[in-house]
Amino acid sequence: CNSMRAFKSFLIGLNVTRAGINYGTLVKWSTEAATQTLPTSWDESDATVDAGEYALEDTKGVILDGLPLGDSFMIYKEDSIYTMSYVVTPFIFSFRQLSPSVGALSKNCVAEFDGGHFFLGNGDVYINDGQRIKSILPHKIRDYLFFFIKKFKTK
């Protein structure tokens, strides 16, 4: 997977590659594991464990990263953001699109703070409080910042 994060007693794999084929919209989770132990299975076809997977295909972008936020896990794609919530057996997790048009700029550009996530998006800086996405930079500062990001990204 491109990114792996812990959420509750699960490990979450984001942007998975299997047998050399990349599934950029795939979210995969392990079976539950006790504290300080590794999960015993990632096999979504085994009905005796809680492991599973789900493809986020409402938008074309690939998954870049994710972080817990309160009782949810936020998944950041290139072009959208999803909320992953624990709902127990038989589904384990539910998925809801939070933003169909705002996504993260790259992996590791999301930071947690008390009450939300601060992240760099494609062309702006945002705060995600779990319910809504809010731009936080004035127009001139946003233009200045992303001018330099684009300049260094092309080098």
C-alpha positions in Angstrom: 0.0 0.0 0.0 1.1 3.6 -0.6 0.1 4.6 3.0 -0.7 2.6 6.1 -2.3 4.1 9.2 -3.7 2.8 12.5 -7.4 3.4 13.4 -9.0 2.0 16.5 -7.7 -1.6 16.6 -7.3 -1.9 12.8 -4.6 -1.2 10.4 -5.8 0.7 7.3 -3.9 0.2 3.9 -4.5 3.0 1.3 -3.8 2.8 -2.4 -3.1 -0.9 -2.7 -0.9 -2.7 -5.2 -1.6 -6.4 -5.8 0.5 -8.7 -8.1 2.0 -5.6 -9.7 -1.3 -3.9 -10.4 -2.1 -0.6 -8.6 -5.6 -0.1 -7.2 -5.3 3.6 -6.4 -8.8 3.9 -5.0 -8.8 0.8 -2.8 -9.0 1.0 1.0 -8.1 -2.3 2.8 -8.3 -3.0 6.5 -6.9 -5.7 8.7 -8.8 -7.8 11.2 -8.8 -6.3 14.7 -5.6 -6.7 16.7 -4.9 -6.3 20.4 -2.7 -3.4 21.5 0.9 -3.7 20.5 0.3 -6.7 18.3 0.1 -7.3 14.6 -3.2 -8.3 13.0 -3.5 -12.0 12.1 -5.2 -11.5 8.8 -5.9 -9.1 5.9 -8.0 -11.7 4.0 -11.3 -10.0 3.0 -12.7 -13.3 1.8 -12.4 -15.0 5.2 -15.8 -14.8 6.9 -14.2 -15.6 10.3 -12.2 -12.3 10.5 -13.1 -8.6 10.2 -10.7 -7.8 7.4 -12.2 -6.1 4.3 -11.8 -3.7 1.4 -13.7 -1.0 -0.3 -13.0 1.0 -3.5 -13.7 4.7 -3.4 -14.6 5.2 -7.1 -16.9 8.2 -7.0 -14.0 10.4 -8.2 -11.1 9.5 -10.5 -8.2 10.5 -8.2 -6.1 8.1 -6.3 -5.9 7.9 -2.5 -2.9 9.8 -1.1 -3.2 9.5 2.7 -5.5 9.3 5.7 -5.7 10.1 9.4 -8.0 9.5 12.3 -10.3 12.4 13.3 -12.4 11.8 16.4 -14.4 8.6 15.8 -13.8 8.7 12.1 -11.0 8.1 9.7 -10.5 10.7 7.0 -9.3 9.5 3.6 -7.6 12.1 1.4 -7.6 11.5 -2.4 -6.2 13.8 -5.0 -9.6 15.2 -5.8 -11.9 14.4 -2.9 -12.2 13.5 0.8 -14.0 10.6 2.4 -15.1 9.7 5.9 -14.7 6.1 7.1 -16.7 5.2 10.2 -16.8 2.0 12.3 -20.2 0.4 12.1 -19.4 -3.2 13.4 -20.3 -6.6 11.8 -21.2 -7.4 9.1 -20.0 -4.3 7.3 -17.3 -3.2 9.7 -16.9 0.3 8.1 -19.1 2.7 6.2 -17.9 5.3 3.7 -19.2 8.7 3.0 -17.9 11.4 0.6 -17.2 14.6 2.6 -15.9 16.7 -0.4 -16.3 15.8 -4.1 -14.0 18.6 -5.3 -11.2 19.3 -2.6 -8.4 16.8 -2.1 -4.9 16.6 -0.7 -1.8 17.9 -2.6 0.3 14.8 -1.8 1.1 12.2 0.8 2.1 13.5 4.2 0.6 17.0 3.7 -2.2 16.4 6.4 -1.5 17.3 10.0 -3.7 16.7 13.0 -4.5 19.4 15.5 -7.0 19.6 18.4 -10.4 19.5 16.6 -9.4 18.8 13.1 -6.9 18.4 10.3 -4.9 21.1 8.6 -3.9 20.1 5.0 -2.5 21.4 1.8 -4.8 20.9 -1.1 -4.5 21.5 -4.8 -4.3 25.3 -4.8 -5.3 26.1 -1.3 -4.8 25.4 2.4 -7.7 24.0 4.3 -9.0 22.9 7.7 -11.2 19.8 7.9 -13.3 19.6 11.1 -14.9 16.3 10.1 -18.1 18.0 8.9 -16.9 20.6 6.4 -13.8 21.8 4.6 -12.8 25.5 5.1 -10.2 27.5 3.2 -8.0 29.5 5.6 -5.7 31.6 3.4 -6.4 35.0 2.0 -6.3 35.2 -1.8 -2.9 37.0 -2.1 -1.0 34.7 0.3 -2.6 31.6 -1.3 -1.4 32.7 -4.7 2.1 33.5 -3.4 2.4 30.1 -1.6 1.2 28.0 -4.5 3.4 29.9 -7.0 6.4 28.6 -5.1 5.0 25.1 -4.7 4.5 24.8 -8.5 7.9 26.3 -9.2 9.7 23.8 -7.0 7.5 20.9 -8.0 8.6 21.2 -11.7 12.3 21.1 -10.8 
